[in-house]
């Protein structure tokens, strides 16, 4: 009987080890983080415009248990949702100029934010964030993680309060703290470098001598063009057009965000409830199966570890233990089947959130240019067209390469 007790103790110890709480990601942000707000309204010279690139969706877990209920389509939706909500969080602070979500790296960004989704399973989110300014100086690279509390799934509001708002506020505050450590001269330099980087994109030869690059890849301002420079004036006009298109694309993203809010919030809440239920069921199943194994193992030990007479005398007990153990294991199997039903319910939520933007028609030089495809594709086509437009206006390329022979992806329509 002593060995039987040892088997029971061993089984219970194993159960306690494998049925603990879910793993909580590291680098957890604090609770009830409030965004920083300036003591007074900042003037334009103190502000920086922010471009937030659509996040890298990262990889789904390879472990089938951790992957259940997740889908590439949902992760792609999150890669748009997170930067859009971060944009709204930044805008509310009053520390920034224009804050826009961009489909790709913005060459003229004063501050560019990139993000990658390391983990997002409805319960927890882990984001890697990189912030760098126009000078190619990285402000920081940090990892943020939050595991939501139950009440945080309900007290939510679009653009204002997300389930993981503490995480978004933590990112925002870190950006503000870094910005506040910049001198007015540094902020001015960042703004000038951003404009000249954009000018170099439009006309590399004309603006190549205004910026210098050090061995570390950091850009510095060598000199400024004259305020009366006609080529710079054209660059500013093109930049205005560019910003208008990016604002239009942000309207697409905001509509997408609003449409996504309810189903995505429900998915996160439902998945958290389902995963919690599955954990409870799996713990119950595991307990039954381990106790069943312990009972069978104890019966076997009882039969082989005693003398022949005792073995014969305890045979009825051994049979009861084996039968009880087998039943317990079967009961555990049935409980796991119930868990599988909940898992299937989560899998059904793996629907596509992919978005296709409406065709965008723009007036350029008396012609209507129709951009098609996703917002990201429209953005890429527009940037290519702007370079051709600027080149035509400044006479930097032959007439045969004018915008009228624009890339096939952009369709010219009659005015």
C-alpha positions as CSV (number, residue, x, y, z in Angstrom):
1,X,0.0,0.0,0.0
2,X,2.9,2.3,0.6
3,X,4.0,2.1,-3.0
4,X,0.4,2.8,-4.1
5,X,0.5,6.0,-2.1
6,X,3.8,6.9,-3.7
7,X,2.2,6.5,-7.2
8,X,-0.7,8.7,-6.2
9,X,1.6,11.4,-4.8
10,X,3.7,11.3,-8.0
11,X,0.7,11.6,-10.2
12,X,-0.7,14.5,-8.3
13,X,2.7,16.3,-8.4
14,X,2.8,15.9,-12.2
15,X,-0.7,17.2,-12.4
16,X,0.2,20.3,-10.4
17,X,3.1,21.0,-12.7
18,X,1.4,20.6,-16.1
19,X,-2.0,22.2,-15.2
20,X,-0.8,25.5,-13.9
21,X,-1.9,28.9,-15.2
22,X,-1.3,30.0,-18.8
23,X,2.1,31.4,-19.5
24,X,2.1,35.2,-19.1
25,X,4.3,37.1,-21.6
26,X,7.2,39.1,-20.2
27,X,7.6,42.9,-20.3
28,X,4.1,43.4,-19.1
29,X,3.0,47.1,-19.1
30,X,1.5,48.6,-16.0
31,X,-2.2,48.7,-15.2
32,X,-4.4,51.8,-15.7
33,X,-1.7,53.7,-17.6
34,X,-2.8,57.2,-18.3
35,X,-1.4,59.0,-21.4
36,X,0.7,62.0,-20.9
37,X,-0.9,65.4,-21.7
38,X,1.0,68.7,-22.2
39,X,0.5,71.4,-19.6
40,X,-0.2,73.9,-22.4
41,X,-0.9,73.8,-26.1
42,X,2.2,73.3,-28.1
43,X,3.0,75.6,-31.0
44,X,3.7,74.2,-34.5
45,X,7.5,74.5,-34.1
46,X,7.3,72.0,-31.2
47,X,5.4,69.4,-33.1
48,X,6.5,66.5,-35.3
49,X,4.4,64.7,-37.8
50,X,4.2,60.9,-37.3
51,X,3.9,58.1,-39.9
52,X,2.9,54.7,-38.5
53,X,3.6,51.9,-40.9
54,X,1.1,49.0,-41.1
55,X,2.5,46.4,-38.7
56,X,4.3,43.2,-39.6
57,X,1.8,40.5,-38.8
58,X,4.5,38.2,-37.6
59,X,4.1,34.4,-37.5
60,X,1.4,32.3,-36.0
61,X,2.6,29.8,-33.3
62,X,3.8,26.4,-34.6
63,X,2.4,24.6,-31.6
64,X,-1.1,23.4,-32.6
65,X,-2.5,24.0,-29.1
66,X,-1.3,27.6,-29.1
67,X,-2.4,28.1,-32.7
68,X,-6.0,27.0,-32.3
69,X,-8.5,29.6,-33.0
70,X,-6.0,31.8,-34.8
71,X,-5.9,32.5,-38.5
72,X,-3.6,34.4,-40.9
73,X,-6.6,36.5,-41.9
74,X,-7.2,37.6,-38.4
75,X,-3.5,38.4,-37.9
76,X,-3.5,40.5,-41.1
77,X,-6.5,42.4,-39.7
78,X,-4.6,43.0,-36.5
79,X,-1.6,44.3,-38.4
80,X,-3.9,47.2,-39.6
81,X,-6.0,47.5,-36.5
82,X,-3.2,48.1,-34.0
83,X,-1.5,51.0,-35.9
84,X,-4.8,52.7,-36.5
85,X,-5.7,52.6,-32.8
86,X,-2.2,53.8,-31.9
87,X,-2.8,56.7,-34.3
88,X,-5.9,57.7,-32.5
89,X,-4.1,57.4,-29.1
90,X,-1.3,59.6,-30.3
91,X,-3.6,62.2,-31.7
92,X,-5.5,62.6,-28.4
93,X,-2.3,63.6,-26.5
94,X,-1.7,67.0,-28.2
95,X,2.1,66.3,-28.5
96,X,2.1,65.6,-32.3
97,X,1.3,67.2,-35.6
98,X,-0.4,65.1,-38.3
99,X,-0.5,61.4,-37.4
100,X,-1.0,59.1,-40.3
101,X,-1.0,55.4,-41.0
102,X,1.0,54.5,-44.1
103,X,1.1,51.3,-46.0
104,X,4.9,51.4,-46.3
105,X,8.0,53.3,-45.1
106,X,7.3,57.0,-45.6
107,X,10.5,58.5,-47.0
108,X,9.4,62.0,-45.9
109,X,8.3,61.0,-42.4
110,X,9.5,63.2,-39.5
111,X,8.9,60.3,-37.2
112,X,8.4,56.8,-38.5
113,X,7.0,54.0,-36.2
114,X,7.3,50.4,-37.2
115,X,5.7,47.5,-35.4
116,X,5.6,43.8,-35.4
117,X,3.0,41.5,-33.8
118,X,5.0,38.9,-31.8
119,X,1.9,37.4,-30.1
120,X,-1.8,38.1,-30.2
121,X,-4.2,35.4,-29.1
122,X,-7.2,37.3,-27.6
123,X,-5.8,37.1,-24.1
124,X,-2.4,38.6,-24.5
125,X,-0.6,40.9,-27.0
126,X,3.1,41.3,-27.5
127,X,4.3,44.1,-29.9
128,X,7.8,45.0,-30.9
129,X,8.0,48.7,-31.6
130,X,10.7,50.7,-33.4
131,X,10.7,54.5,-33.6
132,X,13.2,56.4,-35.8
133,X,13.2,60.0,-37.0
134,X,14.0,61.5,-40.4
135,X,17.8,61.6,-39.5
136,X,17.7,57.7,-39.4
137,X,18.3,58.0,-35.6
138,X,16.5,55.2,-33.8
139,X,14.7,56.5,-30.8
140,X,14.2,53.1,-29.3
141,X,13.3,49.5,-30.0
142,X,11.2,48.0,-27.3
143,X,8.8,45.1,-26.6
144,X,5.5,45.7,-25.0
145,X,3.2,43.0,-23.6
146,X,-0.2,43.0,-21.9
147,X,-2.5,40.3,-20.7
148,X,-6.0,41.7,-20.4
149,X,-8.2,41.5,-17.3
150,X,-11.8,40.3,-17.7
151,X,-13.3,43.7,-17.3
152,X,-11.1,45.2,-20.0
153,X,-13.0,43.2,-22.7
154,X,-16.2,45.2,-22.0
155,X,-15.2,48.8,-21.1
156,X,-14.1,49.7,-24.6
157,X,-14.9,52.4,-27.1
158,X,-13.6,52.9,-30.7
159,X,-10.7,55.3,-31.0
160,X,-10.6,55.8,-27.2
161,X,-10.4,52.6,-25.1
162,X,-9.2,49.3,-26.4
163,X,-9.0,46.1,-24.5
164,X,-5.2,46.6,-24.5
165,X,-5.3,50.3,-23.9
166,X,-2.6,50.2,-21.3
167,X,-0.2,48.9,-23.9
168,X,-1.1,51.6,-26.4
169,X,-0.8,54.3,-23.7
170,X,2.6,52.9,-22.7
171,X,3.9,53.1,-26.3
172,X,2.6,56.7,-26.6
173,X,4.1,57.8,-23.3
174,X,7.5,56.4,-24.2
175,X,7.4,58.3,-27.5
176,X,6.5,61.5,-25.7
177,X,9.2,61.2,-23.1
178,X,11.8,60.7,-25.9
179,X,10.5,63.7,-27.9
180,X,10.5,65.9,-24.8
181,X,14.2,65.3,-24.4
182,X,14.9,66.8,-27.9
183,X,16.1,70.4,-28.1
184,X,14.2,72.8,-30.3
185,X,17.2,72.8,-32.7
186,X,16.9,69.0,-33.0
187,X,13.2,69.1,-33.8
188,X,13.9,71.8,-36.4
189,X,16.6,69.7,-37.9
190,X,14.3,66.6,-38.1
191,X,11.7,68.6,-39.9
192,X,14.1,70.0,-42.5
193,X,15.8,66.7,-43.1
194,X,12.4,65.1,-43.7
195,X,11.5,67.6,-46.3
196,X,14.9,67.3,-48.1
197,X,14.7,63.5,-48.0
198,X,11.4,63.8,-49.8
199,X,12.9,66.3,-52.2
200,X,15.7,63.8,-53.0
201,X,13.1,61.2,-53.7
202,X,11.6,63.5,-56.3
203,X,14.8,64.9,-57.8
204,X,17.9,63.1,-56.5
205,X,20.4,65.1,-58.5
206,X,19.0,68.5,-57.6
207,X,18.9,67.9,-53.8
208,X,21.8,65.6,-53.3
209,X,24.1,68.2,-51.7
210,X,21.9,69.3,-48.8
211,X,22.2,66.2,-46.6
212,X,25.3,64.4,-45.3
213,X,25.5,60.8,-44.0
214,X,27.8,59.7,-41.3
215,X,29.4,56.3,-41.1
216,X,26.6,55.2,-38.7
217,X,24.0,56.0,-41.4
218,X,22.7,59.0,-39.6
219,X,21.7,62.0,-41.8
220,X,22.7,65.6,-40.9
221,X,21.7,68.9,-42.5
222,X,24.6,70.4,-44.4
223,X,22.7,73.5,-45.7
224,X,19.2,74.7,-46.6
225,X,18.0,75.6,-50.1
226,X,16.8,79.1,-50.6
227,X,13.2,79.9,-49.6
228,X,12.8,81.2,-53.2
229,X,14.1,77.9,-54.8
230,X,11.5,77.1,-57.5
231,X,12.3,73.4,-57.4
232,X,11.7,73.3,-53.7
233,X,8.5,75.1,-54.2
234,X,7.4,72.4,-56.6
235,X,8.4,69.8,-54.1
236,X,6.2,71.4,-51.5
237,X,3.3,71.4,-53.9
238,X,3.8,67.7,-54.7
239,X,4.1,66.9,-51.0
240,X,0.8,68.6,-50.4
241,X,-0.8,66.3,-53.0
242,X,0.9,63.4,-51.5
243,X,-0.4,64.2,-48.0
244,X,-3.9,64.6,-49.4
245,X,-3.8,61.1,-50.8
246,X,-2.4,59.7,-47.6
247,X,-5.3,61.4,-45.8
248,X,-7.7,59.7,-48.1
249,X,-6.1,56.4,-47.5
250,X,-6.4,57.1,-43.8
251,X,-10.1,57.6,-44.3
252,X,-10.2,54.1,-45.8
253,X,-8.3,52.8,-42.8
254,X,-10.6,54.5,-40.3
255,X,-13.7,53.1,-42.0
256,X,-12.0,49.7,-42.0
257,X,-11.2,50.1,-38.3
258,X,-14.8,51.1,-37.4
259,X,-16.2,48.1,-39.4
260,X,-13.7,45.8,-37.7
261,X,-14.2,47.1,-34.2
262,X,-17.3,45.0,-33.3
263,X,-16.4,41.6,-34.8
264,X,-12.8,41.9,-33.7
265,X,-13.7,42.9,-30.1
266,X,-16.2,40.0,-30.0
267,X,-13.6,37.6,-31.3
268,X,-11.1,38.5,-28.7
269,X,-13.7,38.3,-25.9
270,X,-15.2,35.0,-27.1
271,X,-11.8,33.5,-27.6
272,X,-10.7,34.4,-24.1
273,X,-13.8,32.8,-22.7
274,X,-13.4,29.7,-24.8
275,X,-9.7,29.3,-24.0
276,X,-10.4,29.7,-20.3
277,X,-13.1,27.1,-20.6
278,X,-10.7,24.8,-22.4
279,X,-8.1,25.1,-19.8
280,X,-10.5,24.2,-17.1
281,X,-11.7,21.2,-19.1
282,X,-8.2,20.1,-19.9
283,X,-7.1,20.4,-16.2
284,X,-10.1,18.2,-15.3
285,X,-9.4,15.7,-18.0
286,X,-5.7,15.6,-17.1
287,X,-6.5,15.0,-13.4
288,X,-8.8,12.1,-14.2
289,X,-6.3,10.5,-16.5
290,X,-3.4,10.9,-14.2
291,X,-5.4,9.5,-11.3
292,X,-6.5,6.6,-13.5
293,X,-2.9,5.9,-14.5
294,X,-1.8,6.1,-10.8
295,X,-4.6,3.6,-9.8
296,X,-3.6,1.1,-12.5
297,X,0.1,1.5,-11.7
298,X,-0.6,1.1,-8.0
299,X,-2.6,-2.1,-8.6
300,X,0.2,-3.5,-10.6
301,X,2.7,-2.6,-8.0
302,X,0.5,-4.2,-5.4
303,X,0.4,-7.4,-7.3
304,X,4.1,-7.7,-8.0
305,X,5.6,-6.2,-4.9
306,X,4.1,-8.5,-2.2
307,X,4.4,-12.1,-1.4
308,X,2.2,-14.7,-3.3
309,X,-0.3,-15.1,-0.5
310,X,-0.9,-11.3,-0.1
311,X,-1.1,-11.0,-3.9
312,X,-3.9,-13.6,-4.0
313,X,-5.7,-12.0,-1.1
314,X,-5.6,-8.5,-2.7
315,X,-6.7,-9.5,-6.2
316,X,-10.2,-8.2,-5.7
317,X,-8.8,-4.8,-4.7
318,X,-6.4,-4.9,-7.7
319,X,-9.3,-5.5,-10.0
320,X,-11.3,-2.7,-8.5
321,X,-8.3,-0.3,-8.9
322,X,-7.7,-1.3,-12.5
323,X,-11.4,-0.9,-13.4
324,X,-11.6,2.4,-11.6
325,X,-8.4,3.6,-13.2
326,X,-9.6,2.6,-16.7
327,X,-12.9,4.4,-16.1
328,X,-11.1,7.5,-14.9
329,X,-9.0,7.5,-18.0
330,X,-12.0,7.1,-20.2
331,X,-13.8,9.9,-18.4
332,X,-10.8,12.1,-19.0
333,X,-10.9,11.2,-22.7
334,X,-14.6,12.2,-22.8
335,X,-13.7,15.5,-21.1
336,X,-11.1,16.2,-23.8
337,X,-13.7,15.6,-26.5
338,X,-15.8,18.3,-24.8
339,X,-12.8,20.5,-25.0
340,X,-12.5,19.7,-28.7
341,X,-16.0,21.1,-29.2
342,X,-15.0,24.4,-27.8
343,X,-11.8,24.4,-29.9
344,X,-13.9,23.9,-33.0
345,X,-16.1,26.9,-32.0
346,X,-12.9,29.0,-31.9
347,X,-11.7,27.7,-35.3
348,X,-15.0,28.8,-36.9
349,X,-14.1,32.4,-36.0
350,X,-11.1,32.2,-38.3
351,X,-12.8,34.3,-41.0
352,X,-11.2,36.7,-43.4
353,X,-11.0,40.4,-42.5
354,X,-9.1,41.3,-45.7
355,X,-10.0,44.7,-47.1
356,X,-10.1,46.0,-50.7
357,X,-10.3,49.8,-51.0
358,X,-12.8,51.5,-53.3
359,X,-11.2,52.7,-56.6
360,X,-9.8,56.3,-56.0
361,X,-10.2,58.9,-58.8
362,X,-7.8,61.9,-58.6
363,X,-7.5,64.9,-60.8
364,X,-3.9,65.4,-62.0
365,X,-3.0,67.9,-64.7
366,X,-6.6,68.0,-66.0
367,X,-6.8,64.2,-66.3
368,X,-8.7,61.8,-64.0
369,X,-6.4,59.1,-62.7
370,X,-8.1,56.1,-61.3
371,X,-6.2,54.1,-58.7
372,X,-7.4,50.5,-58.0
373,X,-6.5,47.7,-55.6
374,X,-6.0,47.8,-51.9
375,X,-5.1,50.9,-50.0
376,X,-1.5,49.7,-49.9
377,X,-1.4,49.1,-53.7
378,X,-3.0,52.5,-54.4
379,X,-0.3,54.2,-52.2
380,X,2.5,52.5,-54.1
381,X,1.1,53.5,-57.5
382,X,0.5,57.1,-56.4
383,X,4.1,57.5,-55.2
384,X,5.4,56.3,-58.5
385,X,3.1,58.7,-60.4
386,X,4.2,61.6,-58.2
387,X,7.8,61.1,-59.2
388,X,6.9,61.2,-62.8
389,X,4.7,64.2,-62.3
390,X,7.5,66.2,-60.6
391,X,10.0,65.1,-63.3
392,X,7.7,66.3,-66.0
393,X,7.1,69.7,-64.3
394,X,10.8,70.3,-63.8
395,X,11.9,68.9,-67.2
396,X,14.2,66.4,-65.6
397,X,13.1,63.5,-67.8
398,X,12.3,63.1,-71.5
399,X,8.8,63.9,-72.7
400,X,8.3,60.2,-73.6
401,X,8.4,59.3,-69.9
402,X,5.7,61.7,-68.8
403,X,2.8,60.7,-66.6
404,X,0.6,60.0,-69.6
405,X,2.6,56.8,-70.0
406,X,2.1,56.0,-66.3
407,X,2.4,52.5,-64.9
408,X,-0.3,50.1,-66.1
409,X,-1.7,49.7,-62.6
410,X,-3.0,53.3,-62.7
411,X,-5.8,53.9,-65.2
412,X,-6.2,57.2,-67.0
413,X,-9.8,58.3,-67.6
414,X,-11.2,61.1,-69.6
415,X,-11.7,64.5,-67.7
